[in-house]
Amino acid sequence: MVEREEIAVEVLTAMGWYRGRVTLPGGGRLLDYLNTKPDVVALTSAIMPDGARCAFVALNTEQVLAIRPAEDQA
C-alpha cells in the first residue's frame, strides 16, 4: 500500500482562484509533484472561483497561472 498525503493548495487560472487539496505520495513535496509536469492538477474538496463547492475538479495545467500551498480550508 502506497502512503499518500493531502495538502491544501490555491490554484490561479484565468477564471480565478480555485482552492482544494492535492494528493501526493507520503512525504512528497508540492514542487516535486509539479516538476513531474502532470497534464492536470486534480483537486479534491474543491472550492471554485464563484464559491461553489465540488468534490473533485481536474484543472488542465496549461490553464494554470500559479499554484501555492494554502491554509487548510474547512
N, CA and C atoms as a LAMMPS dump frame, in Angstrom:
ITEM: TIMESTEP
0
ITEM: NUMBER OF ATOMS
222
ITEM: BOX BOUNDS ff ff ff
-5.0000000000000000e+02 5.0000000000000000e+02
-5.0000000000000000e+02 5.0000000000000000e+02
-5.0000000000000000e+02 5.0000000000000000e+02
ITEM: ATOMS id mol type element x y z
1 1 1 N 0.833 -1.172 0
2 1 2 C 0 0 0
3 1 3 C 0.884 1.244 0
4 2 1 N 0.622 2.153 -0.906
5 2 2 C 1.395 3.384 -1.008
6 2 3 C 0.809 4.425 -0.067
7 3 1 N 1.673 5.025 0.73
8 3 2 C 1.219 6.084 1.619
9 3 3 C 0.979 7.347 0.812
10 4 1 N -0.121 8.023 1.092
11 4 2 C -0.466 9.261 0.418
12 4 3 C -0.757 10.323 1.465
13 5 1 N -0.562 11.568 1.091
14 5 2 C -0.94 12.66 1.975
15 5 3 C -1.537 13.779 1.13
16 6 1 N -2.447 14.507 1.725
17 6 2 C -3.102 15.609 1.027
18 6 3 C -2.577 16.921 1.572
19 7 1 N -2.392 17.892 0.661
20 7 2 C -2.029 19.234 1.099
21 7 3 C -3.007 20.226 0.478
22 8 1 N -3.305 21.278 1.218
23 8 2 C -4.197 22.323 0.735
24 8 3 C -3.416 23.235 -0.206
25 9 1 N -4.044 23.58 -1.34
26 9 2 C -3.42 24.464 -2.319
27 9 3 C -4.435 25.476 -2.837
28 10 1 N -3.921 26.533 -3.436
29 10 2 C -4.709 27.501 -4.184
30 10 3 C -4.124 27.538 -5.582
31 11 1 N -4.989 27.467 -6.588
32 11 2 C -4.561 27.411 -7.983
33 11 3 C -5.202 28.567 -8.731
34 12 1 N -4.385 29.398 -9.382
35 12 2 C -4.884 30.537 -10.144
36 12 3 C -4.994 30.178 -11.614
37 13 1 N -6.171 30.42 -12.194
38 13 2 C -6.392 30.287 -13.635
39 13 3 C -6.989 31.61 -14.113
40 14 1 N -7.237 31.729 -15.406
41 14 2 C -7.869 32.933 -15.944
42 14 3 C -9.269 33.132 -15.366
43 15 1 N -9.885 32.055 -14.896
44 15 2 C -11.225 32.125 -14.306
45 15 3 C -11.189 32.592 -12.85
46 16 1 N -10.031 32.548 -12.198
47 16 2 C -9.893 32.954 -10.807
48 16 3 C -9.196 31.885 -9.986
49 17 1 N -9.281 32.045 -8.66
50 17 2 C -8.618 31.134 -7.732
51 17 3 C -9.504 29.941 -7.402
52 18 1 N -8.933 28.748 -7.524
53 18 2 C -9.543 27.501 -7.073
54 18 3 C -8.81 27.106 -5.801
55 19 1 N -9.529 26.576 -4.826
56 19 2 C -8.911 26.064 -3.608
57 19 3 C -9.316 24.615 -3.452
58 20 1 N -8.397 23.82 -2.944
59 20 2 C -8.701 22.413 -2.735
60 20 3 C -7.493 21.676 -2.194
61 21 1 N -7.528 20.365 -2.342
62 21 2 C -6.463 19.517 -1.807
63 21 3 C -5.87 18.668 -2.925
64 22 1 N -4.556 18.589 -2.949
65 22 2 C -3.818 17.759 -3.897
66 22 3 C -3.267 16.564 -3.132
67 23 1 N -3.369 15.376 -3.707
68 23 2 C -2.849 14.164 -3.082
69 23 3 C -1.439 13.896 -3.603
70 24 1 N -0.499 13.748 -2.683
71 24 2 C 0.906 13.493 -3.008
72 24 3 C 1.351 12.195 -2.344
73 25 1 N 2.425 11.587 -2.842
74 25 2 C 3 10.436 -2.127
75 25 3 C 3.403 10.881 -0.721
76 26 1 N 3.319 9.993 0.247
77 26 2 C 3.684 10.315 1.622
78 26 3 C 5.059 10.952 1.698
79 27 1 N 5.159 12.093 2.363
80 27 2 C 6.428 12.797 2.492
81 27 3 C 6.816 13.578 1.253
82 28 1 N 5.969 13.548 0.219
83 28 2 C 6.262 14.265 -1.024
84 28 3 C 6.088 15.764 -0.867
85 29 1 N 6.693 16.496 -1.792
86 29 2 C 6.591 17.947 -1.782
87 29 3 C 5.809 18.411 -3.005
88 30 1 N 5.12 19.523 -2.875
89 30 2 C 4.347 20.079 -3.981
90 30 3 C 5.251 20.368 -5.179
91 31 1 N 6.413 20.923 -4.947
92 31 2 C 7.329 21.243 -6.044
93 31 3 C 7.752 19.988 -6.799
94 32 1 N 8.028 18.909 -6.086
95 32 2 C 8.401 17.654 -6.757
96 32 3 C 7.261 17.161 -7.641
97 33 1 N 6.024 17.252 -7.14
98 33 2 C 4.847 16.854 -7.926
99 33 3 C 4.736 17.704 -9.192
100 34 1 N 4.884 19.006 -9.056
101 34 2 C 4.754 19.894 -10.214
102 34 3 C 5.871 19.683 -11.227
103 35 1 N 7.05 19.302 -10.758
104 35 2 C 8.169 19.052 -11.664
105 35 3 C 7.974 17.802 -12.515
106 36 1 N 6.998 16.942 -12.158
107 36 2 C 6.696 15.779 -12.998
108 36 3 C 5.878 16.185 -14.224
109 37 1 N 5.491 17.466 -14.288
110 37 2 C 4.705 18.034 -15.391
111 37 3 C 3.418 17.256 -15.656
112 38 1 N 2.55 17.17 -14.642
113 38 2 C 1.282 16.458 -14.836
114 38 3 C 0.412 17.19 -15.853
115 39 1 N -0.455 16.455 -16.554
116 39 2 C -1.377 17.066 -17.517
117 39 3 C -2.48 17.844 -16.821
118 40 1 N -2.856 17.389 -15.62
119 40 2 C -3.901 18.062 -14.851
120 40 3 C -3.477 18.169 -13.394
121 41 1 N -4.027 19.172 -12.73
122 41 2 C -3.909 19.286 -11.287
123 41 3 C -5.265 18.846 -10.747
124 42 1 N -5.291 17.732 -10.054
125 42 2 C -6.531 17.166 -9.53
126 42 3 C -6.764 17.684 -8.118
127 43 1 N -7.865 18.384 -7.924
128 43 2 C -8.222 18.926 -6.617
129 43 3 C -9.419 18.173 -6.054
130 44 1 N -9.333 17.792 -4.796
131 44 2 C -10.487 17.237 -4.095
132 44 3 C -10.967 18.283 -3.103
133 45 1 N -12.217 18.147 -2.663
134 45 2 C -12.818 19.126 -1.747
135 45 3 C -12.588 20.538 -2.271
136 46 1 N -12.879 20.732 -3.545
137 46 2 C -12.558 21.98 -4.229
138 46 3 C -13.579 23.072 -3.974
139 47 1 N -13.083 24.298 -3.977
140 47 2 C -13.928 25.485 -3.94
141 47 3 C -13.614 26.266 -5.208
142 48 1 N -14.643 26.478 -6.021
143 48 2 C -14.496 27.139 -7.311
144 48 3 C -14.343 28.652 -7.112
145 49 1 N -13.916 29.378 -8.159
146 49 2 C -13.796 30.834 -8.034
147 49 3 C -15.099 31.528 -7.629
148 50 1 N -16.255 30.965 -7.994
149 50 2 C -17.541 31.576 -7.633
150 50 3 C -18.023 31.16 -6.246
151 51 1 N -17.222 30.373 -5.525
152 51 2 C -17.569 29.947 -4.177
153 51 3 C -18.285 28.614 -4.1
154 52 1 N -18.679 28.052 -5.251
155 52 2 C -19.351 26.749 -5.262
156 52 3 C -18.362 25.671 -4.823
157 53 1 N -18.885 24.669 -4.134
158 53 2 C -18.058 23.548 -3.674
159 53 3 C -18.256 22.355 -4.591
160 54 1 N -17.185 21.614 -4.798
161 54 2 C -17.221 20.46 -5.691
162 54 3 C -16.313 19.387 -5.1
163 55 1 N -16.722 18.127 -5.173
164 55 2 C -15.934 17.032 -4.61
165 55 3 C -14.612 16.844 -5.352
166 56 1 N -14.604 17.102 -6.673
167 56 2 C -13.406 16.867 -7.482
168 56 3 C -13.387 17.818 -8.674
169 57 1 N -12.217 18.386 -8.951
170 57 2 C -12.011 19.23 -10.128
171 57 3 C -10.645 18.881 -10.701
172 58 1 N -10.573 18.711 -12.022
173 58 2 C -9.3 18.495 -12.708
174 58 3 C -9.009 19.729 -13.55
175 59 1 N -7.919 20.422 -13.24
176 59 2 C -7.548 21.628 -13.965
177 59 3 C -6.404 21.323 -14.92
178 60 1 N -6.596 21.647 -16.188
179 60 2 C -5.553 21.47 -17.194
180 60 3 C -4.371 22.354 -16.818
181 61 1 N -3.176 21.782 -16.721
182 61 2 C -2.019 22.564 -16.28
183 61 3 C -1.659 23.671 -17.266
184 62 1 N -2.078 23.555 -18.513
185 62 2 C -1.828 24.636 -19.47
186 62 3 C -2.634 25.885 -19.116
187 63 1 N -3.688 25.725 -18.319
188 63 2 C -4.525 26.843 -17.902
189 63 3 C -4.121 27.409 -16.537
190 64 1 N -3.182 26.746 -15.864
191 64 2 C -2.762 27.173 -14.531
192 64 3 C -1.72 28.281 -14.647
193 65 1 N -2.012 29.41 -13.995
194 65 2 C -1.084 30.54 -13.991
195 65 3 C -0.163 30.513 -12.775
196 66 1 N -0.685 30.024 -11.648
197 66 2 C 0.101 29.946 -10.409
198 66 3 C -0.52 28.902 -9.504
199 67 1 N 0.31 28.346 -8.641
200 67 2 C -0.176 27.406 -7.628
201 67 3 C 0.655 27.63 -6.379
202 68 1 N -0.024 27.604 -5.231
203 68 2 C 0.687 27.838 -3.97
204 68 3 C 0.054 27.006 -2.861
205 69 1 N 0.864 26.64 -1.871
206 69 2 C 0.307 25.971 -0.7
207 69 3 C -0.655 26.935 -0.005
208 70 1 N -1.648 26.4 0.672
209 70 2 C -2.642 27.243 1.326
210 70 3 C -2.883 26.774 2.743
211 71 1 N -3.535 27.639 3.511
212 71 2 C -4.006 27.239 4.826
213 71 3 C -5.099 26.207 4.616
214 72 1 N -5.223 25.289 5.523
215 72 2 C -6.287 24.266 5.445
216 72 3 C -7.641 24.965 5.468
217 73 1 N -8.493 24.628 4.484
218 73 2 C -9.859 25.17 4.492
219 73 3 C -10.822 24.136 5.014
220 74 1 N -11.934 24.579 5.508
221 74 2 C -12.943 23.673 6.073
222 74 3 C -13.739 22.996 4.992
